Amino acid sequence: GEVAGTIAYMAPETLVGEPATPLSDVYSLGAVAYQMLAGRPPFEADNIGTLINRIREEPPAPLGPEVPPELAGGVLRSLDKDPARRPESAGALATSLLTATTLPMEAPVPTQPIAAGPVASRSAEPTVVYATDKGARRRPWDGFTIPLLLLIALALVIAVFALVPDGREAAPAATAPTTTTPTTTTVPTTTTTPTTTTLSPDSPEAISAGIYQLLDEMRPPEFKPKEIKDIREGLDKIIEEAAEGDREELGESLEEVFDKIDDLPESEERQRLFDEFVRLAESYGFTVSEREEEGD
């Protein structure tokens, strides 16, 4: 039930609880290549839940006319929702990018979106958490263009790593122990299907992962390291108290974090952080209300 990674570059299958595979990494490399050509990630949104839904359900926008069609096809193919339709390895992706100017690539066929998981349940009797917010709304990301040579350099790096032998292949085969041990490792005679947890975009785990990502993006000089550190520690405390089931302490910790956010300078990042903490509080069953100013 945990999410590890930068959501804008994570493959759709990993966002619904499926295990990551090498083809998931191919998707992430394709997302980086797309941003190098378009100046923005394949998918953007004002909140983490919408971003996850777009990655899972929507096709990426076509690349601009300045990108050769063969190259665009190779990059978009690595972003296919179906892992089986992506390049089969990092080496194959590198080859397709390096040869895209001379060899045509098949354009990706639209695929069915991955089914959404259930929305996290909420408490029947929510507790009110007070917060204040005076921040500005987020503005759209201004696009920019990066030279195509950077993409070719990325492909060369991928190709080098693809040529490095896998150290696991050189490992010696396991041998039977010579000492008398009460337990031994045997080959299982039956195959068991692993249990996976479907992660809803509105679950506390997904929202918390997005908040950690936002905190990583909030840096000096606009934000002081201690301010970000205090909010991160507050989020750690919230997650720990939620796991322990102490709702009274959880509500107090949420209020403390909102107070810390209120002390931050007004900015797009501050507003996004506030909005995500509101979603986190609601996912735990709390109702967020604005605190009245003193003297009102």
C-alpha positions as CSV (number, residue, x, y, z in Angstrom):
1,G,0.0,0.0,0.0
2,E,3.0,2.4,-0.2
3,V,4.0,4.5,-3.2
4,A,7.7,5.2,-3.8
5,G,8.7,7.5,-6.6
6,T,8.0,10.8,-8.3
7,I,4.4,10.4,-9.4
8,A,4.7,12.4,-12.7
9,Y,7.2,9.8,-14.0
10,M,5.7,6.6,-12.6
11,A,4.2,4.0,-14.8
12,P,0.3,3.6,-14.6
13,E,0.5,0.0,-13.4
14,T,2.6,1.0,-10.3
15,L,0.0,3.6,-9.3
16,V,-2.7,0.9,-8.8
17,G,-0.7,-1.4,-6.6
18,E,0.9,-3.6,-9.2
19,P,4.6,-4.5,-8.7
20,A,7.2,-2.5,-10.7
21,T,9.0,-4.3,-13.5
22,P,11.8,-3.3,-16.0
23,L,9.0,-2.1,-18.3
24,S,7.9,0.3,-15.6
25,D,11.4,1.8,-15.8
26,V,11.1,2.0,-19.6
27,Y,8.0,4.1,-19.0
28,S,9.8,6.4,-16.6
29,L,12.7,6.9,-19.1
30,G,10.1,7.6,-21.8
31,A,8.5,10.3,-19.5
32,V,12.0,11.9,-19.1
33,A,12.5,11.8,-22.9
34,Y,9.1,13.4,-23.5
35,Q,9.9,16.3,-21.1
36,M,13.2,16.9,-22.9
37,L,11.3,17.3,-26.1
38,A,8.2,19.1,-24.9
39,G,9.5,21.1,-21.9
40,R,6.9,19.5,-19.6
41,P,6.1,16.1,-18.2
42,P,3.6,13.9,-20.2
43,F,0.9,14.7,-17.6
44,E,0.3,17.6,-15.3
45,A,-2.4,18.5,-12.8
46,D,-3.1,20.8,-9.9
47,N,-3.4,18.0,-7.4
48,I,-2.0,14.5,-7.0
49,G,-5.4,12.7,-7.4
50,T,-6.1,14.3,-10.8
51,L,-2.5,13.6,-11.9
52,I,-2.8,9.9,-11.1
53,N,-6.1,9.6,-12.9
54,R,-4.6,11.3,-16.0
55,I,-1.5,9.0,-16.0
56,R,-3.8,6.0,-15.7
57,E,-6.5,7.0,-18.2
58,E,-5.5,9.7,-20.6
59,P,-3.0,9.5,-23.6
60,P,-0.1,12.0,-23.5
61,A,-0.5,15.1,-25.7
62,P,1.1,14.8,-29.1
63,L,4.6,16.3,-29.4
64,G,5.1,19.4,-31.4
65,P,5.7,19.6,-35.1
66,E,9.4,20.3,-34.6
67,V,9.9,16.8,-33.3
68,P,10.4,14.2,-36.1
69,P,7.4,11.9,-36.3
70,E,9.6,8.8,-36.0
71,L,11.2,10.1,-32.8
72,A,7.9,11.1,-31.4
73,G,6.5,7.7,-32.1
74,G,9.4,6.0,-30.3
75,V,8.9,8.1,-27.2
76,L,5.1,7.8,-27.1
77,R,5.5,4.0,-27.5
78,S,7.4,3.9,-24.3
79,L,4.5,5.7,-22.6
80,D,1.9,3.1,-23.6
81,K,-0.5,2.1,-20.8
82,D,0.0,-1.5,-21.7
83,P,3.6,-2.6,-20.6
84,A,3.7,-5.3,-23.3
85,R,3.5,-2.6,-26.0
86,R,6.5,-0.7,-24.7
87,P,10.1,-1.3,-25.9
88,E,11.1,-4.6,-24.3
89,S,14.2,-3.3,-22.5
90,A,16.3,-0.2,-21.9
91,G,18.6,-1.3,-24.7
92,A,15.7,-1.5,-27.1
93,L,14.6,2.0,-26.0
94,A,18.1,3.4,-26.5
95,T,18.3,1.8,-30.0
96,S,14.9,3.2,-31.0
97,L,15.9,6.7,-29.9
98,L,19.3,6.7,-31.6
99,T,17.9,5.4,-34.9
100,A,14.6,7.3,-34.9
101,T,15.9,9.8,-37.5
102,T,16.4,7.1,-40.1
103,L,14.1,4.2,-39.0
104,P,10.4,4.8,-38.7
105,M,8.7,3.8,-35.4
106,E,5.2,2.4,-35.1
107,A,2.8,5.0,-33.5
108,P,1.2,3.7,-30.3
109,V,-2.4,2.4,-30.4
110,P,-4.7,3.9,-27.7
111,T,-5.1,1.4,-24.9
112,Q,-7.8,0.9,-22.3
113,P,-7.3,2.8,-19.0
114,I,-6.4,0.8,-15.9
115,A,-9.4,0.4,-13.6
116,A,-9.5,2.7,-10.6
117,G,-9.3,1.4,-7.1
118,P,-11.8,2.0,-4.4
119,V,-11.9,5.4,-2.7
120,A,-10.7,5.3,0.9
121,S,-13.5,5.2,3.4
122,R,-14.1,8.1,5.8
123,S,-15.4,8.4,9.3
124,A,-19.1,8.8,9.8
125,E,-18.6,11.5,12.4
126,P,-15.7,13.7,11.2
127,T,-13.7,15.8,13.5
128,V,-13.1,19.5,12.6
129,V,-9.5,20.6,12.0
130,Y,-9.0,24.4,11.8
131,A,-6.7,25.8,9.2
132,T,-6.1,29.2,7.6
133,D,-5.0,30.0,4.1
134,K,-4.3,33.2,2.3
135,G,-2.1,31.8,-0.5
136,A,-2.3,32.5,-4.2
137,R,-3.6,30.0,-6.7
138,R,-1.3,27.9,-8.9
139,R,-0.4,29.2,-12.4
140,P,0.0,26.9,-15.4
141,W,3.5,25.7,-16.1
142,D,5.2,27.8,-18.7
143,G,6.6,25.5,-21.4
144,F,10.1,25.6,-22.7
145,T,12.2,23.8,-25.4
146,I,15.3,21.7,-24.9
147,P,17.6,20.8,-27.8
148,L,17.2,17.4,-29.3
149,L,20.9,16.6,-28.6
150,L,20.1,16.2,-24.9
151,L,17.7,13.4,-25.8
152,I,20.4,11.7,-27.9
153,A,22.7,12.0,-24.9
154,L,20.1,10.3,-22.7
155,A,19.8,7.4,-25.2
156,L,23.6,7.0,-25.2
157,V,23.6,6.7,-21.4
158,I,20.8,4.2,-21.5
159,A,22.8,2.2,-24.1
160,V,25.9,2.1,-21.9
161,F,23.9,0.7,-19.0
162,A,22.2,-1.8,-21.2
163,L,25.6,-3.2,-22.2
164,V,26.8,-3.7,-18.6
165,P,26.4,-7.3,-17.6
166,D,23.9,-8.1,-14.9
167,G,25.9,-9.1,-11.8
168,R,23.3,-11.6,-10.8
169,E,24.1,-13.7,-13.9
170,A,27.7,-14.2,-12.8
171,A,26.7,-15.3,-9.3
172,P,27.6,-19.0,-8.6
173,A,24.8,-21.5,-8.4
174,A,23.5,-22.3,-4.9
175,T,24.9,-25.5,-3.4
176,A,23.5,-27.7,-0.7
177,P,24.8,-26.9,2.8
178,T,27.4,-29.3,4.2
179,T,26.5,-28.7,7.9
180,T,23.5,-30.2,9.6
181,T,20.9,-27.6,9.8
182,P,17.3,-28.2,10.9
183,T,15.9,-26.0,8.0
184,T,16.8,-26.1,4.3
185,T,15.7,-24.1,1.2
186,T,13.6,-26.1,-1.2
187,V,12.0,-25.3,-4.6
188,P,8.3,-24.8,-4.1
189,T,6.1,-27.3,-5.8
190,T,3.1,-25.0,-6.1
191,T,2.8,-21.5,-7.5
192,T,1.1,-18.9,-5.4
193,T,-0.4,-15.7,-6.8
194,P,1.0,-12.6,-4.9
195,T,-1.5,-10.4,-3.3
196,T,-1.4,-6.8,-4.5
197,T,-3.0,-3.7,-2.8
198,T,-4.9,-1.3,-5.1
199,L,-4.0,2.2,-4.2
200,S,-6.7,4.8,-4.7
201,P,-5.5,8.3,-5.7
202,D,-7.5,9.7,-2.8
203,S,-6.0,7.3,-0.2
204,P,-3.9,8.8,2.6
205,E,-0.9,6.9,1.3
206,A,-1.1,8.4,-2.2
207,I,-1.7,11.9,-0.9
208,S,1.2,11.6,1.6
209,A,3.5,10.5,-1.2
210,G,2.5,13.6,-3.2
211,I,3.1,15.9,-0.2
212,Y,6.6,14.5,0.3
213,Q,7.2,15.2,-3.4
214,L,6.0,18.8,-3.0
215,L,8.2,19.4,0.0
216,D,11.2,18.2,-2.0
217,E,10.4,20.9,-4.6
218,M,10.2,23.7,-2.0
219,R,13.7,25.0,-1.6
220,P,15.6,28.2,-0.7
221,P,15.6,31.1,-1.1
222,E,11.9,31.3,-1.0
223,F,11.5,28.7,1.7
224,K,13.8,28.2,4.7
225,P,15.2,24.6,5.2
226,K,14.0,24.6,8.8
227,E,10.4,25.4,7.8
228,I,10.3,22.5,5.3
229,K,12.0,20.2,7.8
230,D,9.4,21.0,10.5
231,I,6.5,20.3,8.1
232,R,8.1,17.1,6.9
233,E,8.5,16.0,10.5
234,G,4.9,16.9,11.1
235,L,3.8,14.7,8.2
236,D,5.9,11.9,9.6
237,K,4.1,12.3,12.9
238,I,0.7,12.4,11.3
239,I,1.3,9.1,9.4
240,E,2.6,7.4,12.6
241,E,-0.4,8.5,14.7
242,A,-2.8,7.5,11.9
243,A,-1.3,4.0,12.0
244,E,-1.6,3.8,15.8
245,G,-5.3,4.9,15.5
246,D,-5.0,7.9,17.9
247,R,-7.5,10.3,16.4
248,E,-7.2,12.9,19.1
249,E,-3.4,13.2,18.7
250,L,-3.8,13.0,14.9
251,G,-6.2,16.0,14.8
252,E,-3.8,18.0,17.0
253,S,-0.9,17.2,14.7
254,L,-2.9,18.2,11.6
255,E,-3.7,21.6,13.2
256,E,0.0,22.1,14.0
257,V,1.0,21.5,10.4
258,F,-1.6,23.9,9.1
259,D,-0.2,26.5,11.5
260,K,3.3,25.9,10.1
261,I,2.0,26.2,6.5
262,D,0.2,29.5,7.4
263,D,3.6,30.9,8.4
264,L,5.1,30.2,5.0
265,P,5.4,33.0,2.4
266,E,2.5,33.2,0.0
267,S,3.3,31.3,-3.3
268,E,2.0,28.7,-5.7
269,E,3.9,26.0,-3.8
270,R,2.4,27.0,-0.5
271,Q,-1.1,26.9,-1.9
272,R,-0.6,23.5,-3.4
273,L,0.8,22.2,-0.1
274,F,-2.2,23.6,1.8
275,D,-4.6,22.0,-0.7
276,E,-2.9,18.6,-0.4
277,F,-2.9,18.7,3.4
278,V,-6.7,19.5,3.3
279,R,-7.2,16.4,1.1
280,L,-5.0,14.4,3.6
281,A,-7.1,15.5,6.6
282,E,-10.3,14.6,4.8
283,S,-9.0,11.2,3.8
284,Y,-8.6,10.5,7.5
285,G,-12.2,11.5,8.1
286,F,-11.6,15.1,9.4
287,T,-13.5,18.2,8.3
288,V,-11.3,21.2,7.6
289,S,-12.7,24.6,8.5
290,E,-11.1,28.1,8.4
291,R,-10.2,29.4,11.8
292,E,-11.8,32.7,12.7
293,E,-9.3,35.6,13.2
294,E,-8.8,36.9,16.7
295,G,-11.3,39.7,17.5
296,D,-13.9,38.6,15.0
